[in-house]
Amino acid sequence: MAASTSSERTTAAHFRKLASALEGSAILPSSPDYARAHRLWNSRFDDVRPRAVVEVASAEDVRTVMSFARDHDLRPIPRNGRHSFGGYSTGEGAIVVDVSRLSAVEIGADGATARLGAGLTVLPAYQALWSQKCTIPAGTCPTVGITGLAVGGGFGVLGRLHGLTCDALTAVEIVDANGELRRADEQENSDLFWAIRGAGAGSFGVITSLTFRLVPADMPFTRVELEFPWSSATEVLSAWQSWAHEAPRELASFLVLETRAPRHATPQIALEVVYGGAPSRLTPLLAELQSAIGMPGKQTEHSTGQFVTIPADFYSKGLRPDECRDAGLSPKGKLPRPALYAKSDVASQPWPGDGFETLVAWLEKRQCDPLLTPAPFSETHTVGKVILEACDGAVNDVPPDATAYMHRAGRFISQYQARWHAGASEATITANLEWANGLYSAIAPYRSGFAYQDYIDPELPDWEHAYYGTNLARLRHVKSQYDPDNFFRFARSIPPG
């Protein structure tokens, strides 16, 4: 008979002893709160069942959990906002270290920096910093974790003006594989700090706080959405990629191609723009794009307001702040949880028209498939999407080896999403995966070979090169220094050198 591992011999009594040593709480499968605690934003991974979810309340709690995980041969998984596209903020039989209670905000005496608890998500972080009329360059989804966003790069509406979220990071506190609480910045553990900025999502330890350089946000922000006829989609894509690259850095833009309800004959294409500055300056910029396309777009959204309202404007219009949370994960949350599979590419050169025609053809293919575009249709749960986001400007001012994030020659990031309902049939799930992978294969001649690590992909071949390029060797060396026995590991973690 094979000998059992120490993790298999870990009993409820052991976990109760752990819980008694914590300021936070340890939630086991027998707990009535387990259903909430173990789920992620992506309902695709609802069946993954960790041994325990520990909601830590301090860095000392994290150290205690690391010691317990070592003693009981349990794989620790750090978790912030539960948004890992690949489901890597959970794990079968693992111990999840949930830092969501670490949400304190300390603004520096000079008002130039802020220390954020590692459990903050985007909207609460923006709200906490708004008293200073400052912010950090982060994302638009209100429930994405600041930690996960920052350590993988971090794009948002201020990226072209102020760079990535990781570029504004000045220090972290992290509990390493030995249970030691370390500070990492440009002077102390500088090699670890280099690695965390772009490759720090669960590979090197559990981050407990992050210090950021603040940027001003006390100017009007105008959000405009324009829809164009689907028949002009190729022209819109071709004109946008030049216009977005040449636009002032105050302008962030996204193109969204998505399927619609079966009663519509075609998918739709929409441009979303956020401009930080005088609203009057945006009008001629939009006119330039529409002139290049050869037709005006239909304006469906137009608002000017404060930066702090941007996440709500994008994802949760009409909801109160406490409702801008994921349903089933927070008592008052009303944001739906789809099952999602996504792939990405970081384009460093303009695409030819043939590439955009291929995107259009695959959206049309999904639109007319009754399994993938069913009735009733859900814009959240049964949609296929292609999202293109400008990613140049200040992002590319940083050398590719200055941080672990190496995509410093990008023009736009493209994301290819398939979504379905939780509990969908195997046929539906298979069809969604085949559509996304088929689209991705079809555009292979136009892809760069690089991908965005914050849109982490469980099926991406050659992922180490796609995410980290020539920075991989240094990353593996840092991993060997700080976690030589690969205590922090998952399918896309940095391996030791």
N, C-alpha and C positions, 0 to 999 in steps of 0.2 A: 504494500500500500504506500502510495506517495505521501511524503510528509507534508503537512499543511503549512502554509506560510503564516507569518505573524499577523498579516492583515486578516486572514481567514479566522484566526483565533481571537480577534478583537471582538469583544462582546459589548452588549448594551451597558454593562456595568463599567467597562473601561470608558465608554463615552460619557456616562454619568459623572465619573471622576474627573474627566476633562472639563465637563460643564461646570462643575463646582469650583474649578480653578480659574474660570473666565469671568470677566466683567460683562462680556457679551453672552451669546447663547449658542448652544449646539443643538441643531434640529435634525432628528433621526427620522427614518421612514415611518416609524410608529407614531410620530407626532402629527396632530391635526394640522399643523402649519407647514408640513413637508410639501404638500401639493403646491403651495405658493412659493416656498423657498427654493425648490429645486428647478423650477421652470426658467426658461430663457425667453427673450423676446421672440425668437424664432421658434414657432411651435413645432417645427420639424423634429426637434430634439426632446419633445415632451416625454418620451419613453426612456430616456437616459436617467439612470438612478444612481447618484453618488451615495456612498456609505453615510455621509453626513454633510450638512451645510452649516458651517460655523460663521455666525454673524459677529465679527470681532468688534470690539468697542475701543481698542487701543493698540498701539504698537506692541505693548507687552502681551496682549492677547495673541497677536500674530506669532510672537516668539514661543508662546506656550503651545500653540497649535503645531508649529514646526517641530518642536521637540516630540510631541505626541505622534506626529506623522512619521518621524524617524524611528521612534521606538516600535511602532506597529506596522512598519512597511507599507504605509499608505501614500499614494501619490497626491501631493497638494496641488490644487488648482486655484490661482488667484482669480477673483471676479470683482468687477466694478459695475458696469451698467447692463450686463447680460446680453450684449449685442454682437458677440462674435458670430460672424457669418457662417463659420464652420462648426459652430457648437463647441468651441474649445474653452468656454467658461463653465463647462461641466464635464463630467467623466464618469463612466460606469465604474462603481466601486471605489471612487476617489474620495478625497475630503476637500470640499470646496471652501475656500477662505474668502468669504464675502465681506468686502470692506465698506459696504454702503453706509454703515453708521459713522464712518470717519468723514464727516461732512463740515467740519469747522472751517471758517475763512478768517484769516488774519492778514490785514492789509498793512504793509510796511509803514513805518513812521514817516517816510518821505513820500508815500503815496505812489511810488514807482513800481513796487512789486507786491505780490500777494502770495501767501502760503495757503494752499487749498488742501483739504483733506482728500484722500484718494478715492473716497466714495461719492464725491459730487458728480452729478450729471449736468448736461449743458445748460438747461434752463435755470436751475437753482444757482449755478455758478454765475451766470450773467446777472441774475437778480441781485445776488450778494455784492457784486462789484459795481452795480449801477449807482450806488451812493456816491462813488467817486467819479461818476461819468466816464469810467474806464472799463476795459474789458480785456479778454485774451482772445487771440485769433483762433477760434474754435468752430464747431460745426453748427448745423441748423436743426438737427433732430433733437427735441427737448430731453429725451430719455437716454441718449448715448452717454456713456461714462467718459468723463474727462481724462481719466488715466489711460484707458484703452485707446482713446482717440489720440492722445498726445504721444504715446510711446510707439505708435505705428506711423506717425506723420501728422495728420490732422488738417483736413481741408474745411474751409468755410468761406463766408462772404468777404472776409478780410484777408484771405490768403494772398491774393495778388498784390495787396497793399502792404501787408505786414509779415507775410511768410506763413509757414506752417505752425500748428500748435507746438510741435516739438522745438521749433526755432525760438519760441518765446520762453522755453523752459530754462531755468537757471540753476535748479538744484532739485534733487529728490531725496527722500528718506526711504530706505528699502531694507526689509529683513531678508537676509540671504539664506542660502541652503544650509548654513550652520546655525541658523537662528540668531545671527548677529545683526543688530540694527546699525546700518551704515548710512552715512551721508555721501552722496555722490554729486560733484559739481566740477567745474573746470580745474580746481586746485586739488580736491580730495577725491580719490578713486575716479580720476578723470577718464580712465579707459572704460570703466563701467558706465560712466555718464555718457560717453560717446556712444556706446552700444545701446543704451536705453532709448536714445533719441532716434527711433526708427525700427528697432528690433527688440524692444523691451516688453512685449506683450506675453508675459508669463514664462519667459526663458531664464530669467536671472534672479527672481525672488518676488516677494510681495511688497509692492510699493505702498507706503502708508501716508505720504504727503508729497506734494509737488509745489515748488515755488516758481512763479512765472513773472516775467517782465510784463507790465501792463501797457496797453496802448490806448490812446484817446478814442472815445466813441461819442463825444458830445457834438454831434452834427446830425442833420436830418438824413434819414435813410429812406429811399424811395424804392418800392417794389412794384414791378410791372410784369404782367403776364400777357403775352401775345400768342394767339393761335393762328396757324396758317393752314390753308387747304392741303390735304394729304397729297394731292396731285403735284404739289410744289416741294415735297419733302426733300428731294435730292438737291434742289436749288437752295433751299433754306440751310441744309447742312453744309454745303460747299461755301456759301457766303458767310455763315456764322464762324467757321473755323478761322477765317482770315480776320474778320471783324473783331472777334473776341480776343485774338492775340494782339491786335493793334490798339485796342481800346485803352483808355486811361486806367491806371491801376485801381482807382476807386470803384471800378465797375466789375462786379461778379456776374457771371451768366451761366445758365444751364439750358441745354436742350433736352426735352423729354419726348420720346416716341413711345406710345403705348397703345395696346389694344383697348377696344371699347365693347360695350354690350352688343350682342349679336344683331340687334336691329339696325346697327350702324353698318354701312357698307365697307367702311375703311377704318384703320387705326387713326390716331390723331398725333399731331406734332405741335408742341408748344415751347415757347421761349420764356424762361424765367430770368429776370434781371433784378439785381439789387445794387443800387448806386448810393455811395456815401458822399454826400455833398449837396450843393444847391440843386433842388429838383429841376430847375430850368435848364441845367446843363445836360440833363439826360435826354431831353427831347431831340436835339439835333443828332445825338449819337444813335438813337433808335431810327431816326430818319435815314441815316447813312446805311444802316443794315437793310431797311426795307427797300431802299433804292437799289442796293446790290442784288437783292432777291428779285426785284422787279414787280413787287406788289406789296400793299400794306397788310399787316396782320390785324386780326380782330382782337381788340383789347378786352380781356376778361377780368383782369385785376389791376388796380392802381391805388396805391396807398403810400402816404408819407408819414413816418413816425420815428420813434426812438429805436435804437439798436436792440434794446432789451426785448422788444416785441417780435423780433424776427423769427425765433423758433415757433412761436404760437401762430404767426402768419403762415408759415410753411406747412405745419403739420396739425395744428389743433385750434383752428379758428372757431371762436364761439365757446371754447371751453375755459373754465376757471383754471388758475395755475395748479391747484391741487388735483384737477382732472387731467392735466397734461402728463399723465403717467400711463404705463401699459396696463391694460385690463387684465385682471387676474393676478397681477404681480404687486399691485398697490390697491388698498381698499377703495379708493375713489377713482382709480384710473379708468380712462375711457378710450385710450388709444388701442386699436385692434392689434392682435398678434397674428401675423400671417405665417404660413410655412414658406420658406424662401430658399432658393438656390441662386447664386450669383457668380459671375466671372468678371474679369476686368482687364484693361489694357492701358498702359501709359504711352500715349502717342507723342513722339518727339519730332515727327514730320507731318506735314499736311497729308490728308488722305486724298486719293484720286476719286473722281466721281463714281467709278466702278465699285469702290468699297462702300460708298453710301447707298448705291443702288442695291447692293447685297443686303444691307441692313433693312431697307424698305421691303425687299422681297420676303425676308424672314418674318417681319412683323405682319405682312399680309397673309403669309402662310398660317400663322397662329390665329389671326383674326377669323379665318374661315373654317377653323377646326372646331367642331362642336364639343369635343372633349376638353380642349384648352380654353375655349371661349363659350362657356355654357350659359344657358338661361335657367335660373336667374344669374346675372353677372355681378361680380363685386369688384369695385375699383381697388380694393385692398387685397382680396384673397384669390382672384382668378385672373389676374392681369399678367401680361408680358410687357416688360419695359426695357428700353435702352436709354441710358442717361449719359450725356456728355457734359463734362464740367471743365471750364478753363482752369489750368493749373500752372500758369507761368508767372511772370512778374517777379515779385520779391522772392518767391519760392526758388527761382533759378539764380538768384544773386548769391546763393550759398554754394560753395564747392561741393561736389558729390562725395568727397571723402571727409568733409568736416563733421558730419554726423553719420550714423548708420543708415539714415534715409538717403538713398543715392539717386533718386529720380529728379535730377536738377536740370534737365534739359527738356522737360515735358511741355507740351502745348495744351493737351486736354487729356483727361481721364475718361474712359468709356466704361460703363458698367452695364452688364447684361443680366437682367433679372427674370426669373420665372417664379410665380407665386401660386399657391393653392391653399385650400382649406385644411385645417388639422383634421385628421381622420379620413382624408380622401382615399379613394380606392388605389390599389397598387397600379392599375392601368393609368390613372390620372397622374400619379407621382412619376411613373416611368415616362409618360408622354412629356411632362414638364422638363425632366432632366434631359431627355433626348432633344427637345427643342432648344434648350439653352446650349447644350454641347454641340448640336448641329450648327447653330448660328455661329458659335465660337470657331468651329472648324472652317466654316464657309468664309470667314473673314481672315483666315490665317495669312493670306498674302499681304494684308494691309496692317497687321498687328506688329508691334515693336519687339515682342518677345519679353517685355517687362510688364509687371502687374503690380497693383497697389496692395500692400500687405494689410491695410485696415479692411479691405474687402477680401479677407482670407478665404482661400478656395481649397476644399479637401481633395479635389480631383485634379489640381493643376500639376502637370508634369514639369520637371526641372524647376520646381518652385524656389529652390535656394538661389539660383541665378536670377529668376524672374523678379524676386523681391529684393535681393541684396547685391547682385552683380559682383563687382570686384571688391566690395566690402566684406564678402563672406569669410574670407580667410582670417581677417582681423577679428570678426565676430566670434569665430570658433575659438580663437586664441583667448579672447576675453571670457568666453564660457568655460574654458578649461581652467582659468584662474579662479573663477568665483563659484563654479558648480561642476567640478571635474567628474563627479559620479552621476551627473545628469538627473539630479533629484527633481528638478523642475523640467518636465518633459511632456510633450504631446506631439501629435502627428506633424505639426509644422513648427516645432520649436527649434532653436539653434542647437545643433549638436556640438559636443566638445571637439576640440581640434585633435 
